[in-house]
Each structure stands twice: as C-alpha cells, then as structure tokens.
Amino acid sequence: MSDPGREMYALMERLYPICRSLTGDGVRQTLDLIEEQIPLERTEVPSGTQVYDWTLPREWNIREAWLAGPDGERIVDFADSNLHVLGYSVPVRKRLTLAELREHLFSDPERPDVTPYRTSYHNENWGFCLPHRQLEALAEGEYEAVIDSTLADGFVTYAECLLPGESEDEILLSTYICHPSLCNDNLSGIVLLTALAARLRDRQRNYSYRFLFSPATIGPLTWLSRNEKRVHRVKHGLVAACVGDPGPLTYKRSRRGNAEIDRTVEEVVLAASGEVRDFTPLGGDERQFCSPGFDLPVGVLTRTPQDEFPGYHSSADDFDLVRPEHLADSFAAYLAVFELLESGAHEGNETYVNLNPKGEPQLGRRGLYRAVGGGSFTEGALLWVLNLSDGRNDLKAIAKRAGLPFSEIREAADQLLAAGLLVASEERVP
Ligand code: ZN
C-alpha cells in the first residue's frame, strides 16, 4: 500500500452511499467491499435471539423513500441521501397535512443548514430528516410520504478478520458498521481497520489480531456472548472511531486504567501531543467490552471523540471534514502501538499498591532482606518498589526514579507479590 491515506479515502468514497443500519443489506454490502481487501468470517444471528439483557432486533431494509409537497415536487429523497430517512422507519404510503407531517419531520434548529442523522430503533416510527431552514419554509397543503421499507425477522450481521500470530494471545480491534452516510463517525473507523488488517497480513506477528466489524452495542454484545469462553485471550484491545478529522489523537483509557494497552497508547499519543482521558462508561463499544463482567483491557483511540466535532451526526460529517492525511496519521499511530506491544516494551510494567504502607514491612522475617545475594536484584529495588507503589507509579516510573534496570525492579516486585506485600492496583479493594 503506497499511500494508505489515499487508499482509505478511496474505500470510504465507495462505502459512503450505502445505507447502513443496525441490520440489513447495507451492512452486508459494506462487508462485501471490506472483503475485497481482507478475509472476513461472517456471523448471522437471528432476530429475537436473547443476548444477555438484550433481544436482537428485527432486520431493516429500505428500497426507496421520498416526500412530495403540495405541488408534487419532491422535498427530500432517499436517493439523494440516506440521512433523509429516520433509521428503522416502518413502511408508509399516505397523504397528510403539514401539521400531521410535522410529527414525522426531524431537524436540528441549532444547525439549521444540515440534515441530522436520526434513528428510531426501539419505537416503531417513520420519519424524514431535513435541514431546519427547509422545514421552516414548508408551505401549507397536502403532502405525500412514501417509505418502501421492511422491518421483519432476519439477522444481525457481523464479521471478523482473524490474523493468527505465534501466540494465541489476541489484540482486538473493534469498530461499528451501523452508521449510514457519515464519514468520521463512522466510516473512518471501518477503513482504518481494513487498512490495518491489510498491512498486518504480510507481517510477522507474535500476537494474533482480531478485527471485529459489528453494529454498535448489539454487535459487541453478541460477539461477547458467543465468545465468552475465549475472551480471556484478548490481552489488549482498541475501539477505532472518529479517526479522520483534523483534531489531535485522543486516547480514552480502558476501565482498568493502567493496563499495558493504556501505557502503550499513552506513550504514542503523548509523543504526538495528543490527549489522554480516563475511562467513562459513556461512549461506544467500550461500554460493552469494559462492562464489569468482562473488564477487558480495551481503550478507545480516536482523533476528536464522537459528539465533540462540529457536524457530528449530520450531513456535515462529510468528505470535507475527513481528509486522507488525518487517516494516514491515525494509521501510523495504530501501527506504532502494535509495534510497541509486539516488542513487549510495556510488558510486565504494572502498577501496584503496597499493602503495608505504614512504615517499612519487616523484610527479614519474610526471607527477603539480605537473602537476595543470589538474585539479580538489590535490596534497594525492594525498597523503591515498596515506597513508590501507591497506585500512581508503574514499575517503569519506579525504575527511572531509582536509576535501576527495569528487570531488577520487575523481579523485586515479583518477590514482594509472592510475599503478599503488594497487590495490582486494579485488584485493590477500596
Ligand atoms: Zn455515532
């Protein structure tokens, strides 16, 4: 791949017109295009399947939709932009007054010139989305609304690309595939993961890499429910979203907060003058991966996070906002993260809490003091680890401050762990 930014952009241009949603043929067509570049294994799970607390939805498909005014002119047409139809609209074909129609028109008064992206997944409804300025100018009279759609039992569709490595330990990369014609949120994530998988395919890999393309929320939930027994293989994970805008790289930590993926991505993002944020249970697919029952080491690497860039969830999230050079920069950042993970640069670099913080623990009684002549670490290493293990310093930071090799600090921590004097900070009971 000579110019990854351009290639990702070109794929985005092909994916853009497709009407994606939680389910349906738009999702399958999207996977068809991805599959031209990387191998995919698809899974189709029937509507109505129970997945944890959720019931998988019916499948939505749409062929055409338009709204005609009193003079017969089409006001909005699905053929021009799939954003014009409320996602999951049930079929309709009727004539109605402007007042009746208004119940089914969606606009954004704060951004009067854009068409907003709206869905109604959980309440049966139909509607059209249009710029507020256009809505305000509609004349009284009789309108004709036509939506030729089906909402029926079908499937939830998702796909995986697994690139096996030397180890069965996996790096999970996840993105959602349920947004229609929107570039940054979410085509940028789709084309980035596709390009990364294509690049990693011909590389020597220690880790196995799993790329998951699935509809938001129900996709990760369904995948987790079908892979619960193997989910421990996920050693590191990233949710890719909003990676094509001009904003700086932004990393949102995993729920664990100090997992190897967190330290690794922080190194890359901070070197690029990006921003690092703590975990919150709001956002995208990390809400499922980082739910307390899984608590996977999965963070989110974006540029400007969703709902923070102008144009979010509207027709202004387009090819002016997303540019090849930003996609290429995100691509390079992800590769840099993989390189650090593969090199083990942060392996074993944990953060601990000293369980005996009042005064020094008596090391001699535990066979640690002066009993270390044969070991490769010094007593000093023990004291440094004990003193700085307050949940805020990882072992790398301690090694730096102590002026000792990381391996010595790591071994000292192992001895202290074995003696019950330390605990990993994420396991600490508050
Ligand atoms: Zn979104």
Boltz pocket constraint, residues with backbone or C-beta under 6 A from the ligand:
constraints:
  - pocket:
      binder: B
      contacts: [[A, 179], [A, 185], [A, 306], [A, 313]]
      max_distance: 6.0
